[in-house]
């Protein structure tokens, strides 16, 4: 059936060619937006262009719906007033075709705002039929695979794309307003850094060596810029993590990171909190959201919660006194499976269990030093670091810390992380001797933050994959 429809549309395409009409012209077509044409006075000359979404031929008069990015509008083609070959056009034009329309504004007897067509210009002939407008795409896999059709028929997806653009524009605007300059750092790296994540590996033919796709938005590079004398930088860019997929995890996504010389984590969490509120208001015109069953108001107080105290409060367990075996036993009691049994991973698994019960927004502080290889040790407690996490609707939606700028301490922590990698922990960080060398030249006290498009997906209350325009799909078999 589909092949028959396609053959018929190809035949019509050949009819246009035989008539001397190029079905895919290369010249530009100057058009007005339909949203502006609708407001024009009756009788005014108009030039529109878009995709034919409805086609109803009634003999000597034909009704169409034309859709462009701005709106949808009725086109009326009257045989008596149409300047071209009415019969030919009505026989060979289809739903799905892109056309230019020249005519005048008028209202039908029923008062529907329309365009009375005087001339058509074929801009692109479609040779596959569009889905039924009432059913559109039903299968979830097909929606992602043919996202362009889902966007065409689903205004909610189109609105999401526009909101996401506004979201990142607002993030950029907030940082620039506060004196940060936007930078670009390498995507291909000799060693990965800035996060606990498994990287993708690819081969660089020209240099004949394997390289990694970055797992952070240039953390170790931006800190080199602090060494260089820059004081406020940020980057919004794509990062890649070769890990599992979930409602809030993807393998390639957009992240923002920023670094601020002469600041600490307290200064940064206040800045980032204000950033979230600003971005939410700009993008959604509200600070109040329903996320995963939690009522979240970004404009209310963001209380500080202590990492170990929150675990003790929720599951009556002291991470400082417990042995590794006791933590493993507790995890088993909670029904939590864990493959890597390093101290840091065990403790972090307890926290992640507790985290899901917190609606937020809250600011988590005093994370154990063993989990934070790039963060400064807390000035009041050598066992924890000056690191924060924003917790919203049971998940971490942004973090930051007072950056470690002691090269000797940094080298020792890298060595411990590398030892974990050598025992099979693929998410442990790689030792980066060149970064340590940069620190040896001196880096001022610096704070940093990072958050990804997970924040946008949470504010939309949708899985993060659904909030990407073209999520990665397996090829059809």
TORKOL-4160 file (C-alpha; in steps of 0.2 Angstrom, whole numbers, padded with zeros to 4 digits, m for minus):
477
<pt num="1" X="0000" Y="0000" Z="0000"/>
<pt num="2" X="0014" Y="0012" Z="0005"/>
<pt num="3" X="0024" Y="0008" Z="m0011"/>
<pt num="4" X="0008" Y="0011" Z="m0021"/>
<pt num="5" X="0006" Y="0028" Z="m0013"/>
<pt num="6" X="0024" Y="0032" Z="m0016"/>
<pt num="7" X="0023" Y="0027" Z="m0034"/>
<pt num="8" X="0008" Y="0038" Z="m0037"/>
<pt num="9" X="0017" Y="0053" Z="m0029"/>
<pt num="10" X="0033" Y="0050" Z="m0040"/>
<pt num="11" X="0021" Y="0050" Z="m0055"/>
<pt num="12" X="0015" Y="0067" Z="m0050"/>
<pt num="13" X="0032" Y="0073" Z="m0048"/>
<pt num="14" X="0036" Y="0068" Z="m0065"/>
<pt num="15" X="0021" Y="0077" Z="m0071"/>
<pt num="16" X="0028" Y="0093" Z="m0064"/>
<pt num="17" X="0044" Y="0090" Z="m0073"/>
<pt num="18" X="0035" Y="0087" Z="m0089"/>
<pt num="19" X="0026" Y="0104" Z="m0086"/>
<pt num="20" X="0043" Y="0113" Z="m0085"/>
<pt num="21" X="0041" Y="0115" Z="m0066"/>
<pt num="22" X="0056" Y="0111" Z="m0055"/>
<pt num="23" X="0049" Y="0101" Z="m0040"/>
<pt num="24" X="0065" Y="0106" Z="m0030"/>
<pt num="25" X="0069" Y="0123" Z="m0035"/>
<pt num="26" X="0085" Y="0131" Z="m0028"/>
<pt num="27" X="0080" Y="0149" Z="m0028"/>
<pt num="28" X="0074" Y="0157" Z="m0012"/>
<pt num="29" X="0056" Y="0162" Z="m0009"/>
<pt num="30" X="0052" Y="0177" Z="0001"/>
<pt num="31" X="0037" Y="0174" Z="0012"/>
<pt num="32" X="0027" Y="0182" Z="0026"/>
<pt num="33" X="0024" Y="0172" Z="0042"/>
<pt num="34" X="0006" Y="0165" Z="0043"/>
<pt num="35" X="0004" Y="0173" Z="0061"/>
<pt num="36" X="0006" Y="0190" Z="0053"/>
<pt num="37" X="m0005" Y="0186" Z="0038"/>
<pt num="38" X="m0019" Y="0182" Z="0049"/>
<pt num="39" X="m0019" Y="0199" Z="0056"/>
<pt num="40" X="m0019" Y="0208" Z="0039"/>
<pt num="41" X="m0034" Y="0217" Z="0032"/>
<pt num="42" X="m0046" Y="0209" Z="0020"/>
<pt num="43" X="m0040" Y="0212" Z="0002"/>
<pt num="44" X="m0022" Y="0214" Z="0006"/>
<pt num="45" X="m0009" Y="0206" Z="m0005"/>
<pt num="46" X="0000" Y="0192" Z="0004"/>
<pt num="47" X="0014" Y="0179" Z="0000"/>
<pt num="48" X="0015" Y="0164" Z="0011"/>
<pt num="49" X="0024" Y="0147" Z="0011"/>
<pt num="50" X="0024" Y="0131" Z="0020"/>
<pt num="51" X="0018" Y="0113" Z="0020"/>
<pt num="52" X="0001" Y="0108" Z="0014"/>
<pt num="53" X="m0007" Y="0099" Z="0029"/>
<pt num="54" X="m0025" Y="0096" Z="0022"/>
<pt num="55" X="m0032" Y="0095" Z="0004"/>
<pt num="56" X="m0050" Y="0095" Z="0000"/>
<pt num="57" X="m0055" Y="0096" Z="m0018"/>
<pt num="58" X="m0073" Y="0101" Z="m0022"/>
<pt num="59" X="m0073" Y="0102" Z="m0041"/>
<pt num="60" X="m0071" Y="0121" Z="m0045"/>
<pt num="61" X="m0065" Y="0126" Z="m0028"/>
<pt num="62" X="m0052" Y="0118" Z="m0016"/>
<pt num="63" X="m0048" Y="0121" Z="0002"/>
<pt num="64" X="m0031" Y="0118" Z="0009"/>
<pt num="65" X="m0022" Y="0120" Z="0026"/>
<pt num="66" X="m0005" Y="0128" Z="0025"/>
<pt num="67" X="0007" Y="0127" Z="0039"/>
<pt num="68" X="0023" Y="0136" Z="0043"/>
<pt num="69" X="0033" Y="0138" Z="0059"/>
<pt num="70" X="0022" Y="0152" Z="0065"/>
<pt num="71" X="0004" Y="0146" Z="0062"/>
<pt num="72" X="m0008" Y="0136" Z="0051"/>
<pt num="73" X="m0020" Y="0145" Z="0039"/>
<pt num="74" X="m0033" Y="0140" Z="0026"/>
<pt num="75" X="m0030" Y="0142" Z="0008"/>
<pt num="76" X="m0044" Y="0144" Z="m0004"/>
<pt num="77" X="m0041" Y="0140" Z="m0023"/>
<pt num="78" X="m0056" Y="0146" Z="m0034"/>
<pt num="79" X="m0055" Y="0140" Z="m0052"/>
<pt num="80" X="m0061" Y="0156" Z="m0059"/>
<pt num="81" X="m0049" Y="0167" Z="m0050"/>
<pt num="82" X="m0033" Y="0156" Z="m0050"/>
<pt num="83" X="m0021" Y="0162" Z="m0062"/>
<pt num="84" X="m0012" Y="0146" Z="m0066"/>
<pt num="85" X="m0018" Y="0129" Z="m0073"/>
<pt num="86" X="m0031" Y="0125" Z="m0059"/>
<pt num="87" X="m0034" Y="0107" Z="m0065"/>
<pt num="88" X="m0016" Y="0103" Z="m0066"/>
<pt num="89" X="m0011" Y="0109" Z="m0049"/>
<pt num="90" X="m0026" Y="0102" Z="m0040"/>
<pt num="91" X="m0022" Y="0085" Z="m0048"/>
<pt num="92" X="m0004" Y="0084" Z="m0044"/>
<pt num="93" X="m0002" Y="0094" Z="m0028"/>
<pt num="94" X="m0003" Y="0083" Z="m0012"/>
<pt num="95" X="m0003" Y="0084" Z="0007"/>
<pt num="96" X="0015" Y="0085" Z="0013"/>
<pt num="97" X="0021" Y="0096" Z="m0002"/>
<pt num="98" X="0029" Y="0113" Z="0002"/>
<pt num="99" X="0022" Y="0127" Z="m0009"/>
<pt num="100" X="0023" Y="0146" Z="m0010"/>
<pt num="101" X="0006" Y="0155" Z="m0011"/>
<pt num="102" X="0003" Y="0172" Z="m0018"/>
<pt num="103" X="m0014" Y="0179" Z="m0016"/>
<pt num="104" X="m0025" Y="0190" Z="m0005"/>
<pt num="105" X="m0032" Y="0190" Z="0012"/>
<pt num="106" X="m0051" Y="0186" Z="0014"/>
<pt num="107" X="m0063" Y="0178" Z="0025"/>
<pt num="108" X="m0075" Y="0164" Z="0020"/>
<pt num="109" X="m0094" Y="0165" Z="0023"/>
<pt num="110" X="m0091" Y="0156" Z="0039"/>
<pt num="111" X="m0079" Y="0169" Z="0044"/>
<pt num="112" X="m0063" Y="0159" Z="0043"/>
<pt num="113" X="m0048" Y="0169" Z="0040"/>
<pt num="114" X="m0040" Y="0163" Z="0024"/>
<pt num="115" X="m0029" Y="0167" Z="0009"/>
<pt num="116" X="m0037" Y="0167" Z="m0008"/>
<pt num="117" X="m0024" Y="0159" Z="m0019"/>
<pt num="118" X="m0019" Y="0167" Z="m0036"/>
<pt num="119" X="m0003" Y="0158" Z="m0039"/>
<pt num="120" X="0007" Y="0143" Z="m0033"/>
<pt num="121" X="0025" Y="0140" Z="m0033"/>
<pt num="122" X="0031" Y="0122" Z="m0030"/>
<pt num="123" X="0045" Y="0122" Z="m0017"/>
<pt num="124" X="0047" Y="0104" Z="m0013"/>
<pt num="125" X="0037" Y="0088" Z="m0018"/>
<pt num="126" X="0035" Y="0075" Z="m0005"/>
<pt num="127" X="0035" Y="0057" Z="m0011"/>
<pt num="128" X="0030" Y="0048" Z="0006"/>
<pt num="129" X="0013" Y="0051" Z="0014"/>
<pt num="130" X="0012" Y="0060" Z="0031"/>
<pt num="131" X="0004" Y="0050" Z="0045"/>
<pt num="132" X="m0014" Y="0052" Z="0048"/>
<pt num="133" X="m0016" Y="0069" Z="0057"/>
<pt num="134" X="m0028" Y="0062" Z="0071"/>
<pt num="135" X="m0017" Y="0046" Z="0075"/>
<pt num="136" X="0000" Y="0054" Z="0070"/>
<pt num="137" X="0014" Y="0043" Z="0077"/>
<pt num="138" X="0009" Y="0031" Z="0091"/>
<pt num="139" X="0024" Y="0019" Z="0094"/>
<pt num="140" X="0036" Y="0027" Z="0106"/>
<pt num="141" X="0051" Y="0020" Z="0096"/>
<pt num="142" X="0044" Y="0027" Z="0080"/>
<pt num="143" X="0042" Y="0044" Z="0088"/>
<pt num="144" X="0060" Y="0045" Z="0092"/>
<pt num="145" X="0066" Y="0037" Z="0076"/>
<pt num="146" X="0055" Y="0049" Z="0065"/>
<pt num="147" X="0056" Y="0064" Z="0077"/>
<pt num="148" X="0054" Y="0076" Z="0063"/>
<pt num="149" X="0036" Y="0069" Z="0060"/>
<pt num="150" X="0033" Y="0069" Z="0079"/>
<pt num="151" X="0038" Y="0088" Z="0079"/>
<pt num="152" X="0027" Y="0091" Z="0064"/>
<pt num="153" X="0011" Y="0085" Z="0072"/>
<pt num="154" X="0014" Y="0087" Z="0091"/>
<pt num="155" X="0014" Y="0105" Z="0096"/>
<pt num="156" X="0020" Y="0100" Z="0114"/>
<pt num="157" X="0037" Y="0093" Z="0106"/>
<pt num="158" X="0039" Y="0109" Z="0096"/>
<pt num="159" X="0036" Y="0120" Z="0112"/>
<pt num="160" X="0048" Y="0109" Z="0121"/>
<pt num="161" X="0062" Y="0113" Z="0108"/>
<pt num="162" X="0058" Y="0132" Z="0110"/>
<pt num="163" X="0058" Y="0131" Z="0129"/>
<pt num="164" X="0075" Y="0121" Z="0129"/>
<pt num="165" X="0083" Y="0135" Z="0118"/>
<pt num="166" X="0076" Y="0148" Z="0130"/>
<pt num="167" X="0083" Y="0138" Z="0144"/>
<pt num="168" X="0101" Y="0138" Z="0138"/>
<pt num="169" X="0099" Y="0156" Z="0132"/>
<pt num="170" X="0095" Y="0161" Z="0150"/>
<pt num="171" X="0109" Y="0151" Z="0157"/>
<pt num="172" X="0121" Y="0160" Z="0145"/>
<pt num="173" X="0113" Y="0177" Z="0149"/>
<pt num="174" X="0114" Y="0175" Z="0168"/>
<pt num="175" X="0133" Y="0170" Z="0167"/>
<pt num="176" X="0137" Y="0184" Z="0155"/>
<pt num="177" X="0128" Y="0197" Z="0166"/>
<pt num="178" X="0139" Y="0192" Z="0181"/>
<pt num="179" X="0155" Y="0195" Z="0171"/>
<pt num="180" X="0159" Y="0177" Z="0165"/>
<pt num="181" X="0166" Y="0175" Z="0148"/>
<pt num="182" X="0161" Y="0160" Z="0137"/>
<pt num="183" X="0175" Y="0148" Z="0132"/>
<pt num="184" X="0177" Y="0132" Z="0122"/>
<pt num="185" X="0188" Y="0118" Z="0128"/>
<pt num="186" X="0194" Y="0102" Z="0119"/>
<pt num="187" X="0181" Y="0088" Z="0116"/>
<pt num="188" X="0195" Y="0075" Z="0112"/>
<pt num="189" X="0207" Y="0072" Z="0127"/>
<pt num="190" X="0223" Y="0062" Z="0131"/>
<pt num="191" X="0216" Y="0059" Z="0148"/>
<pt num="192" X="0198" Y="0062" Z="0154"/>
<pt num="193" X="0195" Y="0072" Z="0170"/>
<pt num="194" X="0182" Y="0082" Z="0180"/>
<pt num="195" X="0170" Y="0068" Z="0184"/>
<pt num="196" X="0168" Y="0050" Z="0189"/>
<pt num="197" X="0162" Y="0042" Z="0173"/>
<pt num="198" X="0167" Y="0029" Z="0160"/>
<pt num="199" X="0173" Y="0038" Z="0144"/>
<pt num="200" X="0171" Y="0034" Z="0125"/>
<pt num="201" X="0187" Y="0030" Z="0116"/>
<pt num="202" X="0190" Y="0034" Z="0098"/>
<pt num="203" X="0206" Y="0034" Z="0087"/>
<pt num="204" X="0214" Y="0050" Z="0080"/>
<pt num="205" X="0221" Y="0045" Z="0063"/>
<pt num="206" X="0232" Y="0060" Z="0060"/>
<pt num="207" X="0241" Y="0057" Z="0076"/>
<pt num="208" X="0239" Y="0038" Z="0076"/>
<pt num="209" X="0233" Y="0037" Z="0094"/>
<pt num="210" X="0218" Y="0033" Z="0104"/>
<pt num="211" X="0209" Y="0048" Z="0113"/>
<pt num="212" X="0194" Y="0050" Z="0124"/>
<pt num="213" X="0178" Y="0060" Z="0122"/>
<pt num="214" X="0177" Y="0072" Z="0136"/>
<pt num="215" X="0166" Y="0068" Z="0152"/>
<pt num="216" X="0165" Y="0086" Z="0158"/>
<pt num="217" X="0163" Y="0103" Z="0150"/>
<pt num="218" X="0182" Y="0106" Z="0151"/>
<pt num="219" X="0184" Y="0106" Z="0170"/>
<pt num="220" X="0203" Y="0104" Z="0170"/>
<pt num="221" X="0205" Y="0115" Z="0155"/>
<pt num="222" X="0195" Y="0129" Z="0163"/>
<pt num="223" X="0205" Y="0128" Z="0179"/>
<pt num="224" X="0221" Y="0130" Z="0168"/>
<pt num="225" X="0213" Y="0146" Z="0162"/>
<pt num="226" X="0212" Y="0152" Z="0181"/>
<pt num="227" X="0231" Y="0148" Z="0181"/>
<pt num="228" X="0232" Y="0159" Z="0166"/>
<pt num="229" X="0225" Y="0174" Z="0175"/>
<pt num="230" X="0207" Y="0173" Z="0169"/>
<pt num="231" X="0195" Y="0175" Z="0183"/>
<pt num="232" X="0177" Y="0170" Z="0177"/>
<pt num="233" X="0174" Y="0157" Z="0163"/>
<pt num="234" X="0160" Y="0146" Z="0158"/>
<pt num="235" X="0156" Y="0133" Z="0144"/>
<pt num="236" X="0140" Y="0126" Z="0138"/>
<pt num="237" X="0145" Y="0111" Z="0128"/>
<pt num="238" X="0142" Y="0093" Z="0124"/>
<pt num="239" X="0149" Y="0079" Z="0135"/>
<pt num="240" X="0150" Y="0060" Z="0133"/>
<pt num="241" X="0149" Y="0046" Z="0145"/>
<pt num="242" X="0149" Y="0028" Z="0141"/>
<pt num="243" X="0137" Y="0022" Z="0154"/>
<pt num="244" X="0119" Y="0016" Z="0156"/>
<pt num="245" X="0103" Y="0024" Z="0151"/>
<pt num="246" X="0089" Y="0029" Z="0162"/>
<pt num="247" X="0075" Y="0042" Z="0164"/>
<pt num="248" X="0089" Y="0054" Z="0169"/>
<pt num="249" X="0105" Y="0048" Z="0161"/>
<pt num="250" X="0111" Y="0049" Z="0143"/>
<pt num="251" X="0127" Y="0045" Z="0135"/>
<pt num="252" X="0129" Y="0062" Z="0126"/>
<pt num="253" X="0121" Y="0078" Z="0132"/>
<pt num="254" X="0124" Y="0096" Z="0135"/>
<pt num="255" X="0131" Y="0103" Z="0151"/>
<pt num="256" X="0136" Y="0120" Z="0158"/>
<pt num="257" X="0152" Y="0122" Z="0169"/>
<pt num="258" X="0159" Y="0138" Z="0176"/>
<pt num="259" X="0174" Y="0143" Z="0187"/>
<pt num="260" X="0177" Y="0158" Z="0198"/>
<pt num="261" X="0193" Y="0164" Z="0204"/>
<pt num="262" X="0195" Y="0170" Z="0222"/>
<pt num="263" X="0178" Y="0162" Z="0227"/>
<pt num="264" X="0173" Y="0147" Z="0237"/>
<pt num="265" X="0159" Y="0134" Z="0237"/>
<pt num="266" X="0148" Y="0145" Z="0248"/>
<pt num="267" X="0149" Y="0159" Z="0235"/>
<pt num="268" X="0146" Y="0147" Z="0221"/>
<pt num="269" X="0130" Y="0138" Z="0228"/>
<pt num="270" X="0122" Y="0155" Z="0231"/>
<pt num="271" X="0126" Y="0161" Z="0213"/>
<pt num="272" X="0120" Y="0144" Z="0206"/>
<pt num="273" X="0104" Y="0144" Z="0216"/>
<pt num="274" X="0100" Y="0162" Z="0209"/>
<pt num="275" X="0105" Y="0155" Z="0192"/>
<pt num="276" X="0092" Y="0141" Z="0193"/>
<pt num="277" X="0078" Y="0153" Z="0199"/>
<pt num="278" X="0082" Y="0166" Z="0185"/>
<pt num="279" X="0082" Y="0152" Z="0172"/>
<pt num="280" X="0066" Y="0144" Z="0178"/>
<pt num="281" X="0057" Y="0161" Z="0178"/>
<pt num="282" X="0064" Y="0165" Z="0160"/>
<pt num="283" X="0059" Y="0149" Z="0153"/>
<pt num="284" X="0043" Y="0144" Z="0162"/>
<pt num="285" X="0037" Y="0160" Z="0169"/>
<pt num="286" X="0036" Y="0152" Z="0186"/>
<pt num="287" X="0047" Y="0145" Z="0201"/>
<pt num="288" X="0034" Y="0132" Z="0206"/>
<pt num="289" X="0035" Y="0114" Z="0198"/>
<pt num="290" X="0028" Y="0097" Z="0200"/>
<pt num="291" X="0042" Y="0085" Z="0198"/>
<pt num="292" X="0041" Y="0066" Z="0200"/>
<pt num="293" X="0027" Y="0068" Z="0212"/>
<pt num="294" X="0036" Y="0082" Z="0223"/>
<pt num="295" X="0030" Y="0100" Z="0224"/>
<pt num="296" X="0046" Y="0110" Z="0221"/>
<pt num="297" X="0047" Y="0129" Z="0223"/>
<pt num="298" X="0064" Y="0136" Z="0218"/>
<pt num="299" X="0060" Y="0153" Z="0225"/>
<pt num="300" X="0059" Y="0146" Z="0243"/>
<pt num="301" X="0073" Y="0143" Z="0256"/>
<pt num="302" X="0086" Y="0130" Z="0250"/>
<pt num="303" X="0091" Y="0123" Z="0267"/>
<pt num="304" X="0109" Y="0115" Z="0270"/>
<pt num="305" X="0109" Y="0097" Z="0274"/>
<pt num="306" X="0124" Y="0087" Z="0280"/>
<pt num="307" X="0129" Y="0071" Z="0270"/>
<pt num="308" X="0132" Y="0059" Z="0284"/>
<pt num="309" X="0119" Y="0067" Z="0296"/>
<pt num="310" X="0105" Y="0064" Z="0282"/>
<pt num="311" X="0110" Y="0046" Z="0280"/>
<pt num="312" X="0110" Y="0044" Z="0299"/>
<pt num="313" X="0093" Y="0052" Z="0300"/>
<pt num="314" X="0085" Y="0041" Z="0286"/>
<pt num="315" X="0092" Y="0024" Z="0289"/>
<pt num="316" X="0100" Y="0026" Z="0307"/>
<pt num="317" X="0118" Y="0022" Z="0300"/>
<pt num="318" X="0134" Y="0030" Z="0304"/>
<pt num="319" X="0146" Y="0030" Z="0289"/>
<pt num="320" X="0160" Y="0036" Z="0300"/>
<pt num="321" X="0160" Y="0022" Z="0312"/>
<pt num="322" X="0155" Y="0008" Z="0300"/>
<pt num="323" X="0167" Y="m0004" Z="0292"/>
<pt num="324" X="0166" Y="m0009" Z="0274"/>
<pt num="325" X="0158" Y="m0026" Z="0279"/>
<pt num="326" X="0145" Y="m0017" Z="0289"/>
<pt num="327" X="0141" Y="m0005" Z="0275"/>
<pt num="328" X="0139" Y="m0020" Z="0263"/>
<pt num="329" X="0128" Y="m0029" Z="0275"/>
<pt num="330" X="0117" Y="m0013" Z="0276"/>
<pt num="331" X="0116" Y="m0011" Z="0257"/>
<pt num="332" X="0111" Y="m0029" Z="0256"/>
<pt num="333" X="0097" Y="m0026" Z="0269"/>
<pt num="334" X="0091" Y="m0011" Z="0259"/>
<pt num="335" X="0091" Y="m0022" Z="0243"/>
<pt num="336" X="0105" Y="m0012" Z="0234"/>
<pt num="337" X="0117" Y="m0021" Z="0223"/>
<pt num="338" X="0134" Y="m0014" Z="0220"/>
<pt num="339" X="0148" Y="m0021" Z="0209"/>
<pt num="340" X="0163" Y="m0010" Z="0214"/>
<pt num="341" X="0166" Y="m0012" Z="0233"/>
<pt num="342" X="0178" Y="0002" Z="0236"/>
<pt num="343" X="0174" Y="0013" Z="0252"/>
<pt num="344" X="0169" Y="0028" Z="0241"/>
<pt num="345" X="0157" Y="0018" Z="0231"/>
<pt num="346" X="0149" Y="0009" Z="0246"/>
<pt num="347" X="0146" Y="0026" Z="0255"/>
<pt num="348" X="0140" Y="0034" Z="0240"/>
<pt num="349" X="0127" Y="0020" Z="0237"/>
<pt num="350" X="0120" Y="0023" Z="0254"/>
<pt num="351" X="0118" Y="0042" Z="0250"/>
<pt num="352" X="0110" Y="0038" Z="0234"/>
<pt num="353" X="0097" Y="0027" Z="0242"/>
<pt num="354" X="0093" Y="0041" Z="0254"/>
<pt num="355" X="0093" Y="0055" Z="0241"/>
<pt num="356" X="0078" Y="0048" Z="0232"/>
<pt num="357" X="0067" Y="0053" Z="0247"/>
<pt num="358" X="0071" Y="0072" Z="0247"/>
<pt num="359" X="0060" Y="0083" Z="0237"/>
<pt num="360" X="0070" Y="0099" Z="0239"/>
<pt num="361" X="0077" Y="0110" Z="0234"/>
<pt num="362" X="0091" Y="0107" Z="0247"/>
<pt num="363" X="0109" Y="0110" Z="0246"/>
<pt num="364" X="0119" Y="0095" Z="0251"/>
<pt num="365" X="0136" Y="0099" Z="0260"/>
<pt num="366" X="0150" Y="0090" Z="0269"/>
<pt num="367" X="0153" Y="0076" Z="0256"/>
<pt num="368" X="0167" Y="0063" Z="0262"/>
<pt num="369" X="0184" Y="0067" Z="0255"/>
<pt num="370" X="0185" Y="0049" Z="0248"/>
<pt num="371" X="0172" Y="0053" Z="0235"/>
<pt num="372" X="0178" Y="0071" Z="0230"/>
<pt num="373" X="0195" Y="0070" Z="0222"/>
<pt num="374" X="0195" Y="0087" Z="0215"/>
<pt num="375" X="0188" Y="0097" Z="0229"/>
<pt num="376" X="0196" Y="0106" Z="0244"/>
<pt num="377" X="0196" Y="0098" Z="0261"/>
<pt num="378" X="0184" Y="0107" Z="0272"/>
<pt num="379" X="0193" Y="0119" Z="0284"/>
<pt num="380" X="0183" Y="0113" Z="0299"/>
<pt num="381" X="0183" Y="0094" Z="0296"/>
<pt num="382" X="0198" Y="0085" Z="0287"/>
<pt num="383" X="0186" Y="0071" Z="0283"/>
<pt num="384" X="0175" Y="0080" Z="0271"/>
<pt num="385" X="0176" Y="0092" Z="0257"/>
<pt num="386" X="0170" Y="0110" Z="0252"/>
<pt num="387" X="0158" Y="0102" Z="0239"/>
<pt num="388" X="0139" Y="0105" Z="0237"/>
<pt num="389" X="0125" Y="0096" Z="0227"/>
<pt num="390" X="0108" Y="0103" Z="0223"/>
<pt num="391" X="0095" Y="0090" Z="0227"/>
<pt num="392" X="0078" Y="0092" Z="0218"/>
<pt num="393" X="0065" Y="0078" Z="0217"/>
<pt num="394" X="0076" Y="0065" Z="0224"/>
<pt num="395" X="0090" Y="0068" Z="0212"/>
<pt num="396" X="0106" Y="0078" Z="0211"/>
<pt num="397" X="0103" Y="0092" Z="0199"/>
<pt num="398" X="0120" Y="0102" Z="0199"/>
<pt num="399" X="0135" Y="0103" Z="0210"/>
<pt num="400" X="0151" Y="0113" Z="0213"/>
<pt num="401" X="0165" Y="0115" Z="0225"/>
<pt num="402" X="0180" Y="0124" Z="0231"/>
<pt num="403" X="0193" Y="0118" Z="0218"/>
<pt num="404" X="0208" Y="0109" Z="0225"/>
<pt num="405" X="0223" Y="0120" Z="0220"/>
<pt num="406" X="0237" Y="0111" Z="0231"/>
<pt num="407" X="0247" Y="0102" Z="0217"/>
<pt num="408" X="0254" Y="0090" Z="0230"/>
<pt num="409" X="0237" Y="0085" Z="0237"/>
<pt num="410" X="0230" Y="0084" Z="0220"/>
<pt num="411" X="0244" Y="0072" Z="0214"/>
<pt num="412" X="0241" Y="0061" Z="0229"/>
<pt num="413" X="0222" Y="0060" Z="0226"/>
<pt num="414" X="0225" Y="0056" Z="0207"/>
<pt num="415" X="0236" Y="0042" Z="0212"/>
<pt num="416" X="0222" Y="0035" Z="0223"/>
<pt num="417" X="0210" Y="0037" Z="0209"/>
<pt num="418" X="0221" Y="0029" Z="0197"/>
<pt num="419" X="0224" Y="0014" Z="0209"/>
<pt num="420" X="0205" Y="0011" Z="0209"/>
<pt num="421" X="0205" Y="0012" Z="0190"/>
<pt num="422" X="0218" Y="m0002" Z="0190"/>
<pt num="423" X="0207" Y="m0013" Z="0200"/>
<pt num="424" X="0193" Y="m0011" Z="0188"/>
<pt num="425" X="0183" Y="0004" Z="0193"/>
<pt num="426" X="0181" Y="0012" Z="0176"/>
<pt num="427" X="0172" Y="0027" Z="0183"/>
<pt num="428" X="0187" Y="0032" Z="0194"/>
<pt num="429" X="0197" Y="0047" Z="0188"/>
<pt num="430" X="0213" Y="0046" Z="0178"/>
<pt num="431" X="0229" Y="0054" Z="0184"/>
<pt num="432" X="0233" Y="0069" Z="0174"/>
<pt num="433" X="0251" Y="0074" Z="0177"/>
<pt num="434" X="0250" Y="0089" Z="0165"/>
<pt num="435" X="0236" Y="0096" Z="0175"/>
<pt num="436" X="0246" Y="0094" Z="0191"/>
<pt num="437" X="0260" Y="0103" Z="0182"/>
<pt num="438" X="0249" Y="0118" Z="0178"/>
<pt num="439" X="0244" Y="0118" Z="0197"/>
<pt num="440" X="0262" Y="0119" Z="0202"/>
<pt num="441" X="0263" Y="0136" Z="0193"/>
<pt num="442" X="0250" Y="0142" Z="0205"/>
<pt num="443" X="0231" Y="0143" Z="0204"/>
<pt num="444" X="0221" Y="0156" Z="0214"/>
<pt num="445" X="0207" Y="0150" Z="0226"/>
<pt num="446" X="0194" Y="0145" Z="0214"/>
<pt num="447" X="0176" Y="0138" Z="0215"/>
<pt num="448" X="0167" Y="0129" Z="0201"/>
<pt num="449" X="0150" Y="0122" Z="0197"/>
<pt num="450" X="0142" Y="0110" Z="0184"/>
<pt num="451" X="0124" Y="0105" Z="0179"/>
<pt num="452" X="0117" Y="0097" Z="0163"/>
<pt num="453" X="0101" Y="0097" Z="0153"/>
<pt num="454" X="0094" Y="0085" Z="0167"/>
<pt num="455" X="0088" Y="0101" Z="0175"/>
<pt num="456" X="0078" Y="0106" Z="0160"/>
<pt num="457" X="0070" Y="0088" Z="0159"/>
<pt num="458" X="0066" Y="0089" Z="0178"/>
<pt num="459" X="0058" Y="0106" Z="0176"/>
<pt num="460" X="0048" Y="0099" Z="0161"/>
<pt num="461" X="0044" Y="0083" Z="0172"/>
<pt num="462" X="0049" Y="0072" Z="0158"/>
<pt num="463" X="0063" Y="0059" Z="0155"/>
<pt num="464" X="0079" Y="0067" Z="0149"/>
<pt num="465" X="0079" Y="0056" Z="0133"/>
<pt num="466" X="0062" Y="0063" Z="0128"/>
<pt num="467" X="0069" Y="0081" Z="0130"/>
<pt num="468" X="0082" Y="0078" Z="0117"/>
<pt num="469" X="0077" Y="0083" Z="0100"/>
<pt num="470" X="0086" Y="0068" Z="0092"/>
<pt num="471" X="0090" Y="0054" Z="0105"/>
<pt num="472" X="0102" Y="0041" Z="0099"/>
<pt num="473" X="0093" Y="0025" Z="0092"/>
<pt num="474" X="0099" Y="0008" Z="0087"/>
<pt num="475" X="0099" Y="0005" Z="0068"/>
<pt num="476" X="0084" Y="m0005" Z="0062"/>
<pt num="477" X="0088" Y="m0023" Z="0059"/>
